[in-house]
Amino acid sequence: MKKSTRYILLLGAILTAACAKEAAEDTTAAAERRVNAWISVNYPSAEKTDGDIWILEETPGTGDLWDPEEKGIAYVSVTSRDLSGNVTSTNDEALARQLGSWTRTGNYGPSIWYVGSGALPDGYGAVLDGMRTGGSRKALLPSWTLSSGADHTVMDIRLDYQSDNILDYQVERLKEFSARYMGNVDSTFYNAVDGSRFGFYYHCLRPAEVLVEMPSDTTVYVNYTGRRLDGVVFDTTVADTAKFYGIYDKSKTYAPIPVYWGASYDDIKITTAKSDAVDGFQMALWHMHPGEKAISAFCSVLGYGSSGSGSSIPAYTPLSFTIEMVEEP
């Protein structure tokens, strides 16, 4: 290859890179101009914080000051809007109903921000900075403080609760749920010596007429209904229950499921595929006898943990199951 040709190619590459850099700079500058223009029109007295966001309005809380080092887990009520004022997301049930976006399996109530995980955008940490529990803010979070591809967001946020232990808030909700639906908390609370089964509640609703011991190779059948603690039903084997709660799926078979017993609760398998159930469901079954009906509730560590399951079971969600052992269909 001639030197002149190599020089031309090299020059072309340099110009291409320069153009790309200039385009990126133009995009960033345009985003900044858009934010600054919106601020000057709507909140001209607002000032940018060290976290590169704007605090637009604030109602101070009276609780503890947010401390990401000591706490790190925030429970927040949040509504997000674009710069035109359109709601893009909310966990406010009343607002969702007003907007017509409410769904039966929607997750309403405080969302969990695990700030210590490093998985949240910088803007989320910045909007919490300086807040106290019970306080609320309206803030503008520019796109560069959010996840890749996100647009500028005006966020209304209330800090409802903060903790250094993901289970603290769940245990309080479980105590409330147990007291309301399961009788005496003390008599239904189980805590293994090693703490591994902390946060499991069980209450028998209808005892068996005759207690029958089941060998490990027994197959029994159960109906169940799974709920979040806010009452949202996410799964059931009973068709009428599914219809009542608006989750009926005509492609699904509603019938008691087979349960394969084992030598201990964690050996229990469900369905013909012999798949594992979550620990809390297995533990509830282990307390039961044929003919019984019971209700259980448990922390997320005995459920779907940090991953959740679909849109109806967010991460760190405590669950409840009503279970009935029935005869083979």
Secondary structure, DSSP 8 states (H G I E B T S, - for coil): --HHHHHHHHHHHHHHHHHHHHHHHHHHHHHHHHHHHHHHHH-TT--B-TTS-EEEEEE--SS-B--TTTT-EEEEEEEEE-TTS-EEEE--HHHHHHHT---TT---S-EEEEGGGS-S-HHHHHHHTT-BTT-EEEEEE-GGGSSTT---EEEEEEEEEEESSHHHHHHHHHHHHHHHHSS-HHHHEE--TTSTT-SEEEEEEE--SS-----TT-EEEEEEEEEETTS-EEEES-HHHHHHTT---TTS--S-EEEE--SSGGG-EETTTTEE--HHHHHHHHT--TT-EEEEEE-GGGTTTTT-BTTTB-TT--EEEEEEEE---
